[in-house]
Amino acid sequence: MAGLAKFVNKKIEEKLGAIHTLFLGKVVAVNPLIILPLFGNKTQVEKPMLLGSAVYEVGDIVLLGVLQEYAEGGITRRFDLSDAVVLGKVFNL
């Protein structure tokens, strides 16, 4: 039974790791805006939504949130990196 428990736990951890919520990222390009997550998933975030008219520079560390659900063109996405929102700058490296 211990083997089955490990297998199930591993699958749960994999699924939880794929849910994007809040995370820190580093700005690696500004035109277009491209952000690379600091930890874990190394999939870059391209052209995230912005709050207000803030200007970001390469090297800025930003806090990103991902929409729980977003519907576009009849398709619904959940926790997708293409629906990331830059919530603000944390600091500059």
All heavy atoms as an XYZ file, in Angstrom:
708
protein
N       0.814     -1.198      0.000
C       0.000      0.000      0.000
C       0.857      1.261      0.000
O       0.450      2.285     -0.513
C      -0.937     -0.030      1.210
C      -2.022      0.998      1.137
S      -3.168      0.644     -0.189
C      -4.610      1.351      0.471
N       2.040      1.189      0.569
C       2.912      2.363      0.631
C       3.277      2.833     -0.776
O       3.379      4.029     -1.025
C       4.172      2.062      1.439
N       3.464      1.907     -1.705
C       3.799      2.269     -3.081
C       2.662      3.030     -3.746
O       2.901      4.015     -4.461
N       1.438      2.610     -3.514
C       0.277      3.289     -4.080
C       0.135      4.683     -3.477
O      -0.134      5.654     -4.195
C      -0.999      2.481     -3.828
C      -2.296      3.117     -4.324
C      -2.238      3.374     -5.827
C      -3.484      2.242     -3.965
N       0.352      4.809     -2.181
C       0.253      6.107     -1.514
C       1.290      7.075     -2.082
O       0.990      8.247     -2.328
C       0.427      5.950     -0.011
N       2.514      6.605     -2.308
C       3.555      7.449     -2.887
C       3.171      7.888     -4.294
O       3.377      9.043     -4.678
C       4.894      6.715     -2.919
C       5.591      6.656     -1.592
C       6.956      6.017     -1.734
C       7.664      5.961     -0.408
N       9.005      5.369     -0.525
N       2.633      6.972     -5.074
C       2.220      7.274     -6.447
C       1.130      8.347     -6.452
O       1.208      9.327     -7.193
C       1.722      6.005     -7.143
C       1.143      6.263     -8.500
C       1.972      6.482     -9.594
C      -0.237      6.307     -8.691
C       1.446      6.729    -10.850
C      -0.774      6.561     -9.946
C       0.074      6.773    -11.031
N       0.112      8.164     -5.623
C      -0.995      9.119     -5.558
C      -0.491     10.480     -5.084
O      -0.843     11.519     -5.644
C      -2.126      8.591     -4.630
C      -3.155      9.668     -4.360
C      -2.775      7.363     -5.259
N       0.361     10.492     -4.050
C       0.910     11.744     -3.539
C       1.719     12.456     -4.626
O       1.617     13.678     -4.783
C       1.772     11.492     -2.303
C       2.155     12.781     -1.611
O       1.303     13.625     -1.379
N       3.436     12.934     -1.304
N       2.496     11.714     -5.384
C       3.303     12.309     -6.458
C       2.397     12.960     -7.498
O       2.660     14.071     -7.964
C       4.183     11.248     -7.106
C       5.047     11.788     -8.219
C       5.907     10.716     -8.847
C       6.683     11.321    -10.017
N       7.399     10.317    -10.770
N       1.321     12.281     -7.879
C       0.388     12.822     -8.871
C      -0.304     14.082     -8.353
O      -0.488     15.048     -9.096
C      -0.660     11.770     -9.270
C      -0.089     10.639    -10.077
C       0.502     11.175    -11.358
C       1.138     10.101    -12.193
N       1.835     10.645    -13.369
N      -0.671     14.086     -7.087
C      -1.299     15.274     -6.491
C      -0.317     16.439     -6.510
O      -0.676     17.558     -6.883
C      -1.787     14.974     -5.055
C      -2.987     14.025     -5.096
C      -2.145     16.273     -4.319
C      -3.405     13.484     -3.742
N       0.928     16.194     -6.122
C       1.946     17.251     -6.120
C       2.182     17.786     -7.523
O       2.358     18.993     -7.716
C       3.256     16.735     -5.518
C       3.183     16.474     -4.030
C       2.930     17.724     -3.213
O       3.451     18.795     -3.569
O       2.197     17.631     -2.213
N       2.185     16.915     -8.532
C       2.364     17.356     -9.921
C       1.231     18.286    -10.340
O       1.468     19.319    -10.969
C       2.421     16.153    -10.865
C       3.702     15.373    -10.776
C       3.659     14.101    -11.610
O       2.640     13.822    -12.293
O       4.659     13.356    -11.571
N       0.008     17.931    -10.002
C      -1.146     18.757    -10.375
C      -1.125     20.095     -9.651
O      -1.395     21.129    -10.241
C      -2.465     18.023    -10.092
C      -2.689     16.815    -10.964
C      -2.815     17.211    -12.419
C      -3.073     16.006    -13.291
N      -3.095     16.337    -14.707
N      -0.811     20.083     -8.355
C      -0.741     21.332     -7.599
C       0.373     22.225     -8.131
O       0.238     23.447     -8.169
C      -0.530     21.053     -6.106
C      -1.717     20.466     -5.362
C      -1.328     20.133     -3.924
C      -2.901     21.418     -5.394
N       1.472     21.627     -8.562
C       2.583     22.391     -9.111
C       2.252     23.053    -10.435
O       2.905     24.012    -10.850
N       1.220     22.562    -11.109
C       0.828     23.114    -12.407
C      -0.202     24.233    -12.274
O      -0.561     24.851    -13.267
C       0.270     21.996    -13.291
N      -0.679     24.493    -11.059
C      -1.645     25.564    -10.853
C      -0.887     26.850    -10.582
O      -0.117     26.947     -9.632
C      -2.600     25.248     -9.683
C      -3.460     24.037    -10.015
C      -3.484     26.455     -9.379
C      -4.364     23.601     -8.889
N      -1.064     27.809    -11.440
C      -0.385     29.087    -11.296
C      -1.295     30.043    -10.527
O      -2.440     30.251    -10.904
C      -0.071     29.675    -12.667
C       0.691     28.739    -13.544
N       1.997     28.396    -13.313
C       0.323     28.056    -14.642
C       2.399     27.557    -14.231
N       1.403     27.328    -15.050
N      -0.780     30.623     -9.455
C      -1.558     31.572     -8.661
C      -0.780     32.879     -8.548
O      -0.895     33.735     -9.393
C      -1.890     30.985     -7.280
O      -0.683     30.567     -6.646
C      -2.840     29.808     -7.384
N       0.027     33.051     -7.519
C       0.890     34.218     -7.354
C       2.340     33.756     -7.395
O       2.683     32.735     -6.807
C       0.651     34.906     -6.011
C      -0.658     35.649     -5.832
C      -0.766     36.166     -4.401
C      -0.774     36.807     -6.797
N       3.194     34.513     -8.088
C       4.600     34.152     -8.114
C       5.448     35.367     -8.481
O       4.947     36.348     -9.022
C       4.865     32.996     -9.083
C       4.487     33.274    -10.514
C       5.451     33.682    -11.430
C       3.184     33.114    -10.953
C       5.106     33.936    -12.751
C       2.830     33.358    -12.268
C       3.798     33.771    -13.171
N       6.728     35.283     -8.135
C       7.679     36.327     -8.482
C       8.310     36.015     -9.829
O       8.552     34.855    -10.158
C       8.779     36.423     -7.421
C       8.363     36.915     -6.045
C       9.544     36.809     -5.075
C       7.855     38.344     -6.111
N       8.568     37.060    -10.584
C       9.215     36.886    -11.872
C      10.199     38.004    -12.122
O      10.135     39.072    -11.511
N      11.128     37.746    -13.040
C      12.143     38.734    -13.404
C      11.881     39.190    -14.829
O      11.734     38.375    -15.745
C      13.536     38.127    -13.302
C      14.642     39.098    -13.647
C      15.999     38.447    -13.473
C      17.104     39.431    -13.800
N      18.438     38.813    -13.608
N      11.837     40.510    -15.033
C      11.654     41.073    -16.367
C      12.934     40.829    -17.154
O      14.019     41.251    -16.748
C      11.337     42.585    -16.296
C      11.261     43.184    -17.683
C      10.040     42.824    -15.527
N      12.802     40.116    -18.290
C      13.964     39.827    -19.130
C      13.927     40.598    -20.442
O      14.929     40.673    -21.140
C      14.127     38.306    -19.381
C      14.431     37.579    -18.076
C      12.898     37.718    -20.054
N      12.780     41.175    -20.785
C      12.646     42.020    -21.982
C      11.469     42.961    -21.749
O      10.543     42.634    -21.010
C      12.410     41.176    -23.226
N      11.513     44.131    -22.389
C      10.450     45.106    -22.156
C       9.607     45.422    -23.391
O       8.537     45.998    -23.267
C      10.991     46.418    -21.561
C      11.490     46.191    -20.148
C      12.069     47.024    -22.423
N      10.042     45.079    -24.562
C       9.256     45.380    -25.758
C       9.331     44.230    -26.751
O      10.206     44.248    -27.615
C       9.735     46.679    -26.395
C       8.739     47.218    -27.405
O       7.614     46.750    -27.484
N       9.167     48.195    -28.178
N       8.473     43.231    -26.627
C       7.342     43.102    -25.709
C       7.816     42.685    -24.312
O       8.918     42.153    -24.156
C       6.485     42.012    -26.336
C       7.473     41.124    -27.006
C       8.546     42.067    -27.525
N       6.960     42.906    -23.334
C       7.276     42.555    -21.951
C       7.316     41.036    -21.811
O       6.346     40.340    -22.118
C       6.229     43.151    -21.002
C       6.492     42.979    -19.512
C       7.812     43.623    -19.104
C       5.354     43.563    -18.701
N       8.463     40.534    -21.360
C       8.637     39.099    -21.133
C       9.201     38.919    -19.739
O      10.158     39.582    -19.352
C       9.577     38.468    -22.178
C       8.986     38.630    -23.580
C       9.822     36.997    -21.861
C       9.882     38.151    -24.694
N       8.586     38.015    -18.986
C       8.965     37.772    -17.594
C       9.245     36.293    -17.409
O       8.493     35.438    -17.906
C       7.841     38.232    -16.647
C       7.610     39.738    -16.836
C       8.175     37.900    -15.204
C       6.393     40.274    -16.147
N      10.320     35.995    -16.689
C      10.686     34.616    -16.399
C      10.451     34.361    -14.913
O      10.970     35.105    -14.070
C      12.166     34.400    -16.736
C      12.666     32.982    -16.804
C      11.925     32.185    -17.873
C      14.156     32.979    -17.118
N       9.646     33.347    -14.565
C       9.424     33.046    -13.141
C      10.744     32.799    -12.426
O      11.670     32.198    -12.990
C       8.570     31.778    -13.181
C       7.861     31.848    -14.491
C       8.875     32.449    -15.430
N      10.865     33.282    -11.186
C      12.101     33.102    -10.422
C      12.268     31.676     -9.919
O      13.382     31.196     -9.782
C      12.130     34.053     -9.219
C      12.399     35.517     -9.509
C      12.479     36.305     -8.205
C      13.676     35.709    -10.298
N      11.177     31.006     -9.601
C      11.255     29.677     -9.007
C      10.372     28.704     -9.773
O       9.360     29.085    -10.340
C      10.780     29.714     -7.545
C      11.470     30.776     -6.736
C      10.828     31.967     -6.438
C      12.761     30.587     -6.292
C      11.450     32.950     -5.696
C      13.405     31.570     -5.554
C      12.746     32.754     -5.258
N      10.742     27.449     -9.733
C       9.898     26.406    -10.313
C       9.800     26.472    -11.815
O      10.798     26.424    -12.517
N       8.592     26.627    -12.295
C       8.292     26.624    -13.721
C       9.134     27.670    -14.450
O       9.155     28.826    -14.079
C       6.799     26.922    -13.908
C       6.361     26.832    -15.349
O       7.154     26.722    -16.257
N       5.069     26.887    -15.541
N       9.812     27.259    -15.508
C      10.655     28.199    -16.254
C      10.002     28.631    -17.569
O      10.670     29.116    -18.469
C      12.036     27.582    -16.525
C      12.850     27.411    -15.253
C      13.063     28.750    -14.580
C      13.860     28.624    -13.306
N      13.944     29.842    -12.557
N       8.700     28.441    -17.688
C       7.983     28.912    -18.864
C       7.860     30.422    -18.782
O       7.357     30.966    -17.808
C       6.572     28.290    -18.934
O       6.698     26.872    -18.931
C       5.842     28.745    -20.176
N       8.335     31.120    -19.813
C       8.278     32.579    -19.766
C       6.862     33.088    -19.975
O       6.050     32.448    -20.633
C       9.233     33.201    -20.778
C       8.890     32.947    -22.220
C       9.954     33.498    -23.158
O      11.098     33.699    -22.768
N       9.588     33.760    -24.385
N       6.596     34.230    -19.375
C       5.305     34.896    -19.500
C       5.486     36.034    -20.495
O       6.295     36.927    -20.275
C       4.844     35.444    -18.130
C       3.530     36.190    -18.272
C       4.717     34.304    -17.122
N       4.751     35.966    -21.594
C       4.870     36.969    -22.646
C       3.656     37.884    -22.654
O       2.527     37.415    -22.626
C       5.022     36.297    -24.000
C       6.258     35.436    -24.103
C       6.394     34.752    -25.444
O       5.711     35.155    -26.404
O       7.184     33.806    -25.531
N       3.903     39.178    -22.702
C       2.868     40.203    -22.781
C       1.775     40.022    -21.724
O       0.589     39.915    -22.051
C       2.239     40.228    -24.167
C       3.205     40.484    -25.278
C       2.459     40.537    -26.596
C       3.368     40.273    -27.757
N       2.647     40.085    -28.999
N       2.156     39.999    -20.435
C       1.132     39.876    -19.396
C       0.278     41.140    -19.328
O       0.674     42.200    -19.817
C       1.955     39.715    -18.119
C       3.232     40.420    -18.425
C       3.489     40.182    -19.880
N      -0.880     41.010    -18.728
C      -1.734     42.177    -18.498
C      -1.067     43.047    -17.438
O      -0.381     42.538    -16.555
C      -3.117     41.737    -18.012
C      -3.916     40.992    -19.063
S      -5.503     40.453    -18.401
C      -5.168     38.712    -18.209
N      -1.276     44.352    -17.535
C      -0.680     45.291    -16.590
C      -1.768     46.065    -15.856
O      -2.822     46.348    -16.427
C       0.223     46.291    -17.319
C       1.354     45.703    -18.154
C       2.069     46.805    -18.918
C       2.326     44.940    -17.274
N      -1.498     46.398    -14.616
C      -2.394     47.259    -13.852
C      -1.857     48.675    -13.970
O      -0.698     48.935    -13.675
C      -2.431     46.848    -12.377
C      -3.012     45.477    -12.072
C      -2.932     45.197    -10.572
C      -4.441     45.386    -12.542
N      -2.672     49.591    -14.415
C      -2.236     50.978    -14.532
C      -1.233     51.174    -15.646
O      -1.179     50.413    -16.608
N      -0.408     52.195    -15.488
C       0.538     52.547    -16.549
C       1.982     52.446    -16.079
O       2.830     53.223    -16.491
C       0.245     53.963    -17.046
O       0.345     54.865    -15.958
N       2.266     51.505    -15.207
C       3.628     51.341    -14.689
C       4.586     50.984    -15.819
O       4.205     50.348    -16.800
C       3.647     50.253    -13.622
N       5.824     51.434    -15.669
C       6.871     51.141    -16.644
C       7.861     50.192    -15.979
O       8.305     50.435    -14.850
C       7.588     52.440    -17.084
C       8.728     52.133    -18.018
C       6.580     53.389    -17.733
N       8.218     49.125    -16.665
C       9.126     48.126    -16.118
C      10.424     48.119    -16.908
O      10.440     48.413    -18.093
C       8.462     46.746    -16.119
C       7.225     46.719    -15.264
C       5.954     46.845    -15.833
C       7.321     46.626    -13.887
C       4.820     46.863    -15.038
C       6.192     46.640    -13.087
C       4.940     46.757    -13.676
O       3.830     46.779    -12.884
N      11.518     47.756    -16.209
C      12.840     47.694    -16.812
C      13.386     46.284    -16.678
O      13.002     45.551    -15.755
C      13.796     48.653    -16.093
C      13.371     50.107    -16.126
C      14.284     50.995    -15.298
O      15.348     50.512    -14.841
O      13.921     52.156    -15.092
N      14.295     45.921    -17.575
C      14.958     44.627    -17.478
C      15.630     44.544    -16.109
O      16.290     45.482    -15.668
C      15.987     44.448    -18.615
C      16.835     43.201    -18.392
C      15.280     44.387    -19.962
N      15.423     43.439    -15.425
C      15.980     43.234    -14.089
C      14.985     43.460    -12.974
O      15.231     43.033    -11.839
N      13.866     44.116    -13.266
C      12.841     44.308    -12.241
C      12.296     42.960    -11.790
O      12.077     42.059    -12.605
C      11.668     45.145    -12.764
C      11.979     46.625    -12.882
O      13.028     47.058    -12.373
O      11.168     47.338    -13.509
N      12.062     42.834    -10.495
C      11.387     41.662     -9.943
C       9.946     42.092     -9.682
O       9.699     43.092     -9.003
C      12.050     41.178     -8.642
C      13.523     40.855     -8.885
C      11.307     39.974     -8.060
C      13.778     39.777     -9.921
N       9.011     41.350    -10.263
C       7.607     41.720    -10.177
C       6.792     40.590     -9.565
O       7.193     39.433     -9.592
C       7.037     42.086    -11.576
C       7.719     43.314    -12.130
C       7.170     40.929    -12.556
N       5.646     40.964     -9.021
C       4.691     39.993     -8.496
C       3.620     39.797     -9.551
O       3.034     40.768    -10.042
C       4.057     40.496     -7.195
C       2.993     39.604     -6.571
C       3.610     38.271     -6.128
C       2.338     40.299     -5.392
N       3.397     38.552     -9.929
C       2.385     38.231    -10.926
C       1.282     37.389    -10.303
O       1.543     36.563     -9.435
C       2.986     37.440    -12.093
C       4.007     38.184    -12.927
C       5.392     37.713    -12.583
C       3.726     37.980    -14.388
N       0.081     37.607    -10.764
C      -1.060     36.778    -10.400
C      -1.618     36.180    -11.676
O      -1.446     36.744    -12.754
N      -2.251     35.053    -11.567
C      -2.855     34.405    -12.730
C      -4.351     34.282    -12.485
O      -4.781     33.861    -11.407
C      -2.230     33.022    -12.991
C      -2.888     32.339    -14.171
C      -0.735     33.161    -13.240
N      -5.126     34.693    -13.466
C      -6.571     34.627    -13.322
C      -7.014     33.186    -13.112
O      -6.527     32.267    -13.767
C      -7.244     35.197    -14.565
C      -6.934     36.661    -14.874
C      -7.642     37.083    -16.160
C      -7.343     37.561    -13.733
N      -7.941     33.005    -12.209
C      -8.463     31.671    -11.933
C      -9.178     31.117    -13.163
O      -9.071     29.939    -13.475
C      -9.420     31.717    -10.754
C     -10.019     30.383    -10.405
C     -10.889     30.466     -9.166
O     -10.728     31.358     -8.343
N     -11.811     29.544     -9.033
N      -9.891     31.997    -13.856
C     -10.646     31.569    -15.034
C     -10.771     32.749    -15.984
O     -10.980     33.883    -15.556
C     -12.033     31.091    -14.610
C     -12.816     30.423    -15.695
C     -14.087     29.781    -15.159
O     -14.060     29.203    -14.057
O     -15.099     29.878    -15.850
N     -10.623     32.468    -17.274
C     -10.728     33.524    -18.283
C     -11.383     32.928    -19.521
O     -10.958     31.880    -20.017
C      -9.341     34.073    -18.624
C      -9.379     35.255    -19.553
C      -9.682     36.524    -19.079
C      -9.111     35.111    -20.903
C      -9.711     37.622    -19.923
C      -9.137     36.205    -21.758
C      -9.431     37.455    -21.265
O      -9.468     38.539    -22.102
N     -12.423     33.577    -20.005
C     -13.131     33.108    -21.203
C     -12.841     34.058    -22.351
O     -12.926     35.277    -22.204
C     -14.627     33.026    -20.945
N     -12.493     33.473    -23.490
C     -12.169     34.274    -24.666
C     -12.507     33.453    -25.904
O     -12.047     32.329    -26.050
C     -10.670     34.622    -24.641
C     -10.196     35.417    -25.821
C      -8.719     35.745    -25.708
O      -7.898     34.820    -25.575
O      -8.405     36.932    -25.768
N     -13.308     34.027    -26.775
C     -13.650     33.336    -28.017
C     -14.326     31.998    -27.821
O     -14.101     31.069    -28.591
N     -15.127     31.892    -26.773
C     -15.841     30.643    -26.524
C     -15.015     29.576    -25.828
O     -15.487     28.470    -25.606
N     -13.778     29.895    -25.492
C     -12.894     28.947    -24.812
C     -12.608     29.470    -23.408
O     -12.339     30.655    -23.225
C     -11.567     28.774    -25.584
C     -11.849     28.180    -26.963
C     -10.590     27.901    -24.814
C     -10.650     28.165    -27.871
N     -12.668     28.581    -22.422
C     -12.371     28.963    -21.044
C     -11.043     28.339    -20.634
O     -10.823     27.146    -20.828
C     -13.482     28.480    -20.092
O     -14.707     29.099    -20.490
C     -13.178     28.853    -18.658
N     -10.159     29.191    -20.103
C      -8.868     28.719    -19.590
C      -8.877     28.900    -18.087
O      -9.489     29.826    -17.567
C      -7.713     29.531    -20.190
C      -7.574     29.389    -21.674
C      -6.336     30.135    -22.176
N      -6.389     31.567    -21.906
C      -6.824     32.485    -22.769
N      -7.269     32.131    -23.948
N      -6.814     33.771    -22.443
N      -8.143     28.034    -17.391
C      -8.028     28.135    -15.934
C      -6.564     28.112    -15.534
O      -5.819     27.232    -15.958
C      -8.763     26.983    -15.261
C     -10.256     27.095    -15.445
C     -11.014     26.128    -14.560
N     -12.414     26.456    -14.617
C     -13.334     25.639    -15.123
N     -12.998     24.464    -15.574
N     -14.588     26.022    -15.152
N      -6.173     29.095    -14.711
C      -4.816     29.173    -14.164
C      -3.756     29.080    -15.259
O      -2.734     28.430    -15.098
C      -4.582     28.082    -13.108
C      -5.515     28.163    -11.938
C      -6.590     27.295    -11.820
C      -5.329     29.124    -10.959
C      -7.449     27.366    -10.736
C      -6.189     29.202     -9.863
C      -7.252     28.324     -9.758
N      -3.987     29.736    -16.380
C      -3.085     29.664    -17.533
C      -2.122     30.852    -17.506
O      -2.543     31.993    -17.294
C      -3.919     29.681    -18.812
C      -3.117     29.300    -20.018
O      -2.218     30.078    -20.397
O      -3.383     28.229    -20.594
N      -0.843     30.610    -17.758
C       0.148     31.686    -17.739
C      -0.141     32.771    -18.763
O       0.292     33.909    -18.599
C       1.552     31.130    -17.966
C       2.199     30.444    -16.779
C       3.586     29.917    -17.167
C       2.302     31.364    -15.585
N      -0.888     32.456    -19.803
C      -1.224     33.487    -20.789
C      -2.217     34.498    -20.208
O      -2.463     35.534    -20.821
C      -1.778     32.859    -22.068
O      -2.968     32.152    -21.807
N      -2.740     34.224    -19.035
C      -3.662     35.142    -18.350
C      -3.011     35.745    -17.106
O      -3.681     36.062    -16.127
C      -4.956     34.406    -17.977
C      -5.643     33.824    -19.195
O      -5.653     34.493    -20.235
O      -6.124     32.679    -19.108
N      -1.696     35.921    -17.156
C      -0.966     36.505    -16.025
C      -1.165     38.014    -15.992
O      -1.315     38.669    -17.019
C       0.516     36.180    -16.139
N      -1.169     38.541    -14.776
C      -1.326     39.972    -14.543
C      -0.161     40.431    -13.673
O       0.090     39.839    -12.611
C      -2.643     40.283    -13.811
C      -2.785     41.775    -13.556
C      -3.837     39.730    -14.571
N       0.562     41.467    -14.114
C       1.627     42.020    -13.281
C       0.970     42.904    -12.235
O       0.319     43.900    -12.569
C       2.635     42.838    -14.112
C       3.703     43.437    -13.206
C       3.287     41.972    -15.183
N       1.109     42.540    -10.972
C       0.478     43.274     -9.884
C       1.341     44.420     -9.396
O       0.833     45.354     -8.775
C       0.162     42.317     -8.734
C      -0.769     41.164     -9.107
C      -0.898     40.193     -7.942
C      -2.113     41.667     -9.544
N       2.625     44.366     -9.690
C       3.510     45.457     -9.302
C       4.951     45.034     -9.191
O       5.276     43.847     -9.190
N       5.820     46.032     -9.092
C       7.257     45.786     -8.961
C       7.596     45.580     -7.497
O       7.128     46.307     -6.621
C       8.027     46.977     -9.526
C       9.527     46.788     -9.492
C      10.256     47.766    -10.389
C      10.420     49.107     -9.762
N      11.352     49.960    -10.515
N       8.422     44.565     -7.238
C       8.864     44.270     -5.889
C      10.203     44.980     -5.662
O      10.371     45.680     -4.687
C       8.985     42.745     -5.659
C       9.483     42.440     -4.270
C       7.653     42.075     -5.920
N      11.168     44.803     -6.561
C      12.448     45.501     -6.503
C      13.195     45.265     -7.809
O      12.748     44.525     -8.672
C      13.296     45.067     -5.292
C      13.577     43.597     -5.213
C      14.681     43.041     -5.848
C      12.745     42.762     -4.480
C      14.941     41.677     -5.758
C      13.002     41.406     -4.389
C      14.107     40.863     -5.026
N      14.367     45.891     -7.939
C      15.206     45.756     -9.127
C      16.517     45.130     -8.709
O      17.138     45.580     -7.745
C      15.444     47.123     -9.777
C      16.202     47.007    -11.072
O      17.343     46.576    -11.100
N      15.570     47.381    -12.156
N      16.935     44.092     -9.441
C      18.226     43.445     -9.137
C      19.370     44.230     -9.724
O      19.294     44.829    -10.735
C      18.259     42.021     -9.706
C      17.402     41.014     -8.977
C      17.524     39.650     -9.633
C      17.773     40.918     -7.524
